């Protein structure tokens, strides 16, 4: 009965909100087979920045691609984060699996921690995109996830709506860390959707390092 209702609901949603390929516009599919062959999707080469190059608390800053609002990678991320499109998360999982270099780059990772949302933002959105990405990452690199130790204790304005200086101020003292015994001596991989100014990831890294983490690197889908 429940399965039948789900199929009916999916059918009605498809009728009201039909799918068109993200890249070429072909109907009845979110991202078609041919467009999946695009280099940015099938062979993401990655972006790598060492923290000491930019005076960062992060040891490494790793992303799949550059963030450009005019290209399909950005549209995929935005559909995933703001459009609540399930197919977008499926495609992001496939995209991550296309990264043959990922295991090598973060081989020393002991623990994956997604950037947390404040409980109010989580209630509004219904999910944390960083947690979903972290879940995909865990199955790819076979490392555990810690959803509980890093907490967003302060409700802040959306970073995407702020300029650089305001972003930096917005996240000061926004995060706290508990379960110290899980953090001490660990090589941690922080996961989020997009690295823009790095303000949020930097603040998370500072808190984790102060708690006793050995080092903290970051992974995002795109680098702004």
N, C-alpha and C positions, 0 to 999 in steps of 0.2 A: 504493500500500500504506500509506504513512505517513498520507495523507489519510483513508483508510478507518479506520485505527486511531484517528485524532483524532476522527472523527465518532462512533465507537463509544464512546470515552472520554467525550465530551461527553454522549452519550445516557445512559450509565450514571450520570454525575454528576447529570444532571437528574432521573433517577429517584430517586436517593438523597437529593439536596438540591434539591427542586423550588423554582422561583422564585415569589415573590409580590410584587406591586407594592409598592415602598417606601412609597408614600403611602396607597393605597386598599385594598391587599390582594388585588387581582385576580390570578388564578393565571396561571402560565406566562409571566410577563413581569417583568423586574426593575423597570422604571419605565414605566408605560403612557402612551399618547399624551395622554390627557386630563389626567393629573397633570403631564405636562410643561408644561402651560399655566399652572401656578401662577406667581404673580408672582415669587417668590424665585428660580425657575429660569429663566423665560422673559425676565424683565425685571429682572435684578439691578441695583440703582441704585448700589451701591458705598458703601464707607465710606472717607473720606479724612481723614487727620490730618497736619498739618505738624509736622515734627520739633521746630521751635523752640517749639511750644506745650507740649511735654512734656519739654523739655531732652534731646532725643534726638540721637544721632549720625546717625540716618537723616534724610534730607531730607524724604521723604514716606513715609507708611505707608498702603498701599492694600489693601483687602480687598473681596471680593464681598459679604459679608453678615456680620451679627453671629452669633457662635457661641452657640447655645442648645441644650443637650443634648436638649431635648424636641421639637425641630422636625426636619423631614425633611432639611434641609441638613446638619445635624450627623450624622445617620444615614448619609447618603451619604458624607461624609468619613470616618467611622469604618469603614464597609464597605470603602472604598478603602485606608485605612491599615492596619487591623488584620484585616479579614475576608478579604483576598486575593481579593476578588470582581472579576473582570475587567470585568464589566458596569458596575461603579461607575466605573472609570476612563474607560470610554466615555462615560458620562453626564457626567462632569466635563469632558471635552473639549467636549461639546455646550454645557454650562453656560457655559464660558469663551467660546465663540463667540457667545453671546448678549449679550456686553458691547460694545455699539456705542461706548461712551465710552473703551474701554481704550486704543486707539491714540492718542487725543488726550492722555490723562492721562500716558502714559509715552513721548511722542514723542521726548524727548531721550535716551532710553536707548540706550547704545552696545553694552552687553554684558549678557547674562543669566547669573547665577550661582546655581545651586541650593544651598541649605544642605546641606553634605555629612554623610553618616553615617560613623561610625567603621567600619573594615573588619570588626570583630567583629559590630556590629549589622547591617551589610549582609549578612554571611554568614548570620545568623540569619533575617533577613526575606526576603532574596533580591532585594530591590529598594529603591530610594530613592524615596519618593513625591514628594519635592521635584524630583528629576530628571525624573520623568514629567510633572509640572505644568510645569516649565520647557520641556520639549519641546513641549507643547501651546502654551505662550505664544510660543515661537519661531516657530511656523507662523502664529500670529495677527498678531504685530507685526513679523515679518520681521527679527528681530535674532539674531545668533549667540549660542551658548551656550558657556560655558567650564566644563567639568566637572573640570578638572585643577588650576587655580591655588589654589583654596581647599580646604584639607585639614583634616579633623578629626583632630588628632594625639593627642588624649587620649580614652580611652574613659570616658564619663560615665554617670551614672544617667539613666533616662528622665525627662525634664522633667515629663511628665504626672503622675508620681507624687510630685512635690515641691511644697512651698509656695513662695511668692514669694521669700523670702529665700534659701532653699536653691537655688532655680533660678538666682538671680544668682551664687551662689558656685560652683555646679556647672559652669558653662561658662567660668569664668575660665581663660585660657590654653589653652582647648580647641582653638583653631583657629590655623593658620599659613597663610601665603600665600607661594607661590613664583611663578615666571614674572613677575617684577616688570614686565617690558617690556609685558606684556599688560594690566596694571592701571593703570599711570601715566596720568593725564589722562582716564580713562574715566568716563562716567556709568553706574553699575552698578545693575542691578535684581536684588536678592536675592529668591529665590523659596522659599517654604515652604508648608506646608499650613495651619497655624493660628497666628495671633498671639495669645498669651495675655498673659504679662508682658512679652514682647519681649526677654527676656534673651538668647536664642540669636541673634536677629537683630542686637541691639545689639553683641554680642561680635564677630560676623562683620563688621559695619560698621566697628568700630574697627580691626580688623586690616586691612581693605581700604583704609581711609583712611590708615593708617600706612604702607601700601605705596605710596601715591601716587594712589589713586583720586580723581577730581575731586569726585564726590559719590556717595552710596549711598542708594537708595530700596528699599522692600520691597513685595512683593506676596504676599498669602496668600489662600486661599479664604475664610477666616473670621477674624473679629476677636473675641477673647474679652473 
